[in-house]
Amino acid sequence: MADYINKPSSDDDVQGLYVKNGRLINSRMDSISGIEQASMYRKQMKKQFKIDNIADGIERAKMRMSGDKNIYEF
């Protein structure tokens, strides 16, 4: 993929394919299937849920330490 940055500007460029030293170079991004993409989004959502739960727990612990009586309002 380093060749993509230093891609020669010529008329040989066709949708991420170009000719360099007589060879056809593929500088296209890697394709991702729909199932793989959905899997990545699900993994991100699960990770964010865990982060939110930990942050909520820390916030509740701080409220308990400060003696706040309105812990259960949210």
C-alpha positions as CSV (number, residue, x, y, z in Angstrom):
1,M,0.0,0.0,0.0
2,A,3.0,2.3,0.2
3,D,2.9,2.6,-3.6
4,Y,-0.5,4.2,-3.3
5,I,0.9,7.3,-1.7
6,N,3.7,7.7,-4.3
7,K,1.4,6.8,-7.2
8,P,2.6,8.2,-10.5
9,S,0.2,10.6,-12.1
10,S,-0.4,9.4,-15.6
11,D,-3.1,8.5,-18.0
12,D,-2.6,4.8,-17.1
13,D,-4.5,5.2,-13.8
14,V,-7.8,3.3,-13.9
15,Q,-9.8,3.0,-10.6
16,G,-6.7,2.3,-8.4
17,L,-4.8,0.3,-11.0
18,Y,-1.8,1.8,-12.7
19,V,1.3,0.8,-14.7
20,K,4.7,1.1,-13.0
21,N,7.8,-0.2,-14.8
22,G,5.7,-2.1,-17.2
23,R,3.7,-3.9,-14.5
24,L,0.1,-3.4,-13.4
25,I,0.0,-2.3,-9.8
26,N,-3.1,-2.6,-7.7
27,S,-3.4,0.2,-5.2
28,R,-7.0,-0.3,-4.4
29,M,-8.2,-0.5,-0.8
30,D,-8.9,-4.0,0.6
31,S,-12.5,-4.9,0.0
32,I,-14.7,-5.8,3.0
33,S,-17.8,-8.0,2.7
34,G,-21.1,-7.0,4.2
35,I,-20.9,-9.8,6.8
36,E,-17.4,-8.8,7.8
37,Q,-18.5,-5.1,8.1
38,A,-21.5,-6.0,10.2
39,S,-19.2,-8.1,12.4
40,M,-16.9,-5.1,12.9
41,Y,-19.8,-2.8,13.8
42,R,-21.1,-5.3,16.3
43,K,-17.7,-5.7,17.9
44,Q,-17.4,-1.9,18.2
45,M,-20.9,-1.6,19.8
46,K,-20.0,-4.3,22.3
47,K,-16.8,-2.5,23.2
48,Q,-18.5,0.8,23.6
49,F,-21.2,-0.8,25.8
50,K,-18.5,-2.1,28.1
51,I,-16.8,1.3,28.2
52,D,-20.1,3.0,29.1
53,N,-20.8,0.5,31.8
54,I,-17.4,1.0,33.4
55,A,-17.7,4.8,33.2
56,D,-21.2,4.6,34.8
57,G,-19.8,2.4,37.6
58,I,-17.0,4.8,38.3
59,E,-19.4,7.8,38.3
60,R,-21.7,6.0,40.8
61,A,-18.8,5.1,43.0
62,K,-17.7,8.7,43.1
63,M,-21.2,9.8,44.0
64,R,-21.4,7.2,46.8
65,M,-18.0,8.4,48.1
66,S,-19.2,12.0,48.2
67,G,-22.3,11.0,50.1
68,D,-24.8,12.0,47.4
69,K,-28.3,10.7,48.1
70,N,-29.5,11.1,44.5
71,I,-27.6,8.1,43.1
72,Y,-30.7,6.3,41.8
73,E,-32.2,9.2,39.9
74,F,-31.0,8.2,36.4
